[in-house]
Amino acid sequence: MKVKKAKKEKWPKPQKFKTPDGTVVHTWDGKLHNWDGPALIPEGDKRKREYYIYGIQYDEEQWKEFKRDKTGLPWYKNPAMRDSARQGG
């Protein structure tokens, strides 16, 4: 009896590219995503930057909070934060 080896799934690699109009785009697994900074910089203008994590858009403050946590989850879905919220204090 032959045992098939499980296919080794490759981890998606982040990609960075520039569109013809100068927009800088960071993607991961086909979604806008960047832990290191804005995932979308329209026309290369830093003032118009947009932050995305796993394809979901966030404002700069939310993105900074997720980066601090490195979980990418809202506080109410984070088990550690959920327990402290239940304690009422």
PAZAPA-4460 file (N, C-alpha, C; in steps of 0.05 Angstrom, whole numbers, plus 32768, in hexadecimal, padded with zeros to 4 digits):
% residues 89
    n_x    n_y    n_z   ca_x   ca_y   ca_z    c_x    c_y    c_z   seq   type   mol
   8011   7FE8   8000   8000   8000   8000   8012   8019   8000     1      M     A
   800D   802A   7FED   801D   8043   7FEB   8010   8059   7FFB     2      K     A
   8020   8068   8008   8016   807F   8017   801F   8098   8008     3      V     A
   800C   80A8   8000   8013   80C1   7FF2   801E   80D5   8005     4      K     A
   8032   80E3   7FFD   803D   80F9   800D   802A   8111   800B     5      K     A
   8025   811D   8021   8014   8136   8020   8023   814B   8010     6      A     A
   8014   8159   7FFF   8020   816E   7FF0   802B   8183   8002     7      K     A
   8042   818B   7FFD   804E   81A0   800D   8043   81BB   8004     8      K     A
   8033   81C7   8015   8027   81E1   800E   803B   81F7   8010     9      E     A
   803D   8207   7FFC   8050   821D   7FFD   8043   8235   8009    10      K     A
   8051   8242   801B   8048   825A   8028   8048   8271   8014    11      W     A
   8033   8280   8011   8033   8296   7FFD   8049   82AB   8003    12      P     A
   8054   82B6   7FEF   8069   82CA   7FF2   805D   82E6   7FEE    13      K     A
   8065   82F9   7FFE   805C   8314   7FFA   8067   831F   7FDF    14      P     A
   8056   8330   7FD2   805F   833C   7FB9   805B   835A   7FBB    15      Q     A
   806D   8368   7FAE   806C   8385   7FAC   806F   838C   7F8F    16      K     A
   805D   839D   7F85   8060   83A6   7F69   8055   83C2   7F66    17      F     A
   805C   83CE   7F50   8053   83E9   7F4A   8042   83E9   7F30    18      K     A
   802B   83F5   7F32   8019   83F6   7F1A   8023   840C   7F08    19      T     A
   8019   840D   7EEF   8022   8421   7EDC   801C   843E   7EE5    20      P     A
   8008   8442   7EF6   8003   845E   7F00   8014   8465   7F18    21      D     A
   8026   8453   7F21   8038   8458   7F37   802F   844E   7F52    22      G     A
   8018   8441   7F53   800E   8437   7F6D   801F   841F   7F76    23      T     A
   8028   8420   7F8F   8037   840A   7F9A   8024   83F8   7FA9    24      V     A
   8025   83DE   7FA2   8012   83CA   7FAD   8022   83B3   7FBA    25      V     A
   801A   83AC   7FD3   8025   8396   7FE1   800F   8381   7FE4    26      H     A
   8014   8368   7FDC   8000   8353   7FDE   800C   833A   7FEB    27      T     A
   7FFB   832A   7FF6   8002   8310   8001   7FEB   82FD   7FFC    28      W     A
   7FF0   82E7   7FF0   7FDB   82D3   7FE9   7FC4   82E0   7FDA    29      D     A
   7FCA   82F3   7FC8   7FB6   82FF   7FB7   7FA6   8315   7FC4    30      G     A
   7FAD   831C   7FDD   7F9E   8331   7FEB   7FB1   8348   7FF2    31      K     A
   7FA5   8360   7FF4   7FB5   8376   7FFD   7FBD   8371   801A    32      L     A
   7FD7   8373   8020   7FE1   836C   803A   7FFE   8376   803E    33      H     A
   8003   8382   8055   801F   838A   805B   8021   8390   8079    34      N     A
   8031   8380   8088   8036   8385   80A4   804A   839C   80A8    35      W     A
   805A   83A2   8093   806F   83B5   8097   8068   83D2   8090    36      D     A
   8051   83D6   8085   8049   83F1   807D   802F   83F1   806D    37      G     A
   802A   8406   805F   8011   8407   804F   8013   83F2   8038    38      P     A
   7FFC   83E5   8033   7FFB   83D1   801E   7FF5   83DE   8003    39      A     A
   7FEB   83F6   8003   7FE3   8403   7FEA   7FEB   8421   7FED    40      L     A
   7FFC   842A   7FDA   8004   8445   7FDA   7FFD   8450   7FBE    41      I     A
   7FE5   845C   7FBC   7FDB   8465   7FA2   7FEE   847A   7F96    42      P     A
   7FF5   8476   7F7D   8007   8487   7F6D   8021   848E   7F7C    43      E     A
   8029   847C   7F8E   8042   8480   7F9C   8042   8497   7FB0    44      G     A
   802A   84A2   7FB6   8027   84B8   7FC8   8022   84AD   7FE5    45      D     A
   8036   84B1   7FF7   8034   84A7   8012   801C   84B1   8021    46      K     A
   8013   84C9   801A   7FFC   84D5   8029   7FE2   84C6   8023    47      R     A
   7FE0   84B8   800D   7FC8   84A9   8006   7FC9   848C   800D    48      K     A
   7FDD   8484   801D   7FE1   8468   8023   7FC9   845B   8031    49      R     A
   7FC6   8441   802B   7FB1   8431   8037   7FBD   8418   8044    50      E     A
   7FB2   8410   805B   7FBD   83FA   806A   7FA9   83E2   8068    51      Y     A
   7FB4   83CB   8061   7FA5   83B2   805F   7FB3   839C   806E    52      Y     A
   7FA3   838A   807A   7FAD   8371   8085   7F9B   835C   807B    53      I     A
   7FA6   8348   806D   7F97   8332   8061   7F7F   833B   8051    54      Y     A
   7F82   8352   8043   7F6D   835B   8031   7F58   836D   803E    55      G     A
   7F5A   8372   8058   7F47   8383   8066   7F54   839E   806B    56      I     A
   7F46   83B4   8063   7F51   83CE   8066   7F4E   83D9   8083    57      Q     A
   7F63   83E5   808D   7F62   83F2   80A8   7F6E   840E   80A6    58      Y     A
   7F66   841E   80B9   7F73   8439   80BA   7F8F   8435   80C7    59      D     A
   7F9F   844A   80C6   7FBA   8447   80D0   7FBC   8440   80ED    60      E     A
   7FAA   844B   80FE   7FAB   8445   811B   7FA4   8427   8120    61      E     A
   7F8F   841D   8112   7F88   8401   8116   7F9F   83EF   810D    62      Q     A
   7FAC   83F6   80F6   7FC2   83E6   80EC   7FD9   83E5   8100    63      W     A
   7FDF   83FC   810C   7FF5   83FD   8120   7FEE   83EC   8138    64      K     A
   7FD5   83EB   8140   7FCD   83DB   8157   7FD0   83BD   8150    65      E     A
   7FC8   83B5   8138   7FCB   8399   8130   7FE8   8392   812E    66      F     A
   7FF8   83A4   8124   8015   839E   8122   8021   839A   813E    67      K     A
   8018   83AA   8151   8022   83A6   816D   801A   838A   8177    68      R     A
   8001   8382   8172   7FF8   8368   817B   8004   8351   816B    69      D     A
   8008   8356   8151   8011   8341   813E   7FFD   832A   813C    70      K     A
   7FE4   832F   8144   7FD0   831A   8141   7FBE   8320   812A    71      T     A
   7FB9   833A   8124   7FA8   8341   810F   7F8A   833D   8115    72      G     A
   7F85   8338   812F   7F69   8333   8137   7F5F   834B   8147    73      L     A
   7F45   8351   8144   7F39   8366   8155   7F3B   835D   8172    74      P     A
   7F3A   8370   8184   7F3D   8369   81A1   7F28   8355   81AA    75      W     A
   7F10   8357   819F   7EFA   8345   81A9   7EFD   8329   819F    76      Y     A
   7F0F   8324   818B   7F14   8308   8182   7F2E   82FD   818D    77      K     A
   7F3D   830E   819A   7F56   8305   81A7   7F4F   82F8   81C2    78      N     A
   7F55   82DE   81C6   7F4E   82D1   81DF   7F59   82DF   81F8    79      P     A
   7F70   82EA   81F7   7F7C   82F7   820E   7F6C   8310   8216    80      A     A
   7F63   831F   8202   7F54   8337   8207   7F37   8331   820E    81      M     A
   7F2D   831C   8204   7F11   8314   8209   7F0D   830E   8227    82      R     A
   7F20   8300   8232   7F1E   82F8   824E   7F1F   8311   8260    83      D     A
   7F30   8324   825A   7F32   833B   826B   7F19   834D   8268    84      S     A
   7F0C   834D   8251   7EF4   835C   824D   7EDD   8351   825D    85      A     A
   7EDC   8337   8261   7EC7   832A   8270   7EC8   8330   828E    86      R     A
   7EE0   8336   8297   7EE4   833A   82B4   7ED9   8355   82BD    87      Q     A
   7ED2   8366   82A9   7EC5   837F   82B0   7ED8   8394   82BB    88      G     A
   7EF1   8392   82B4   7F03   83A6   82BF   7F1A   83AB   82AF    89      G     A
***
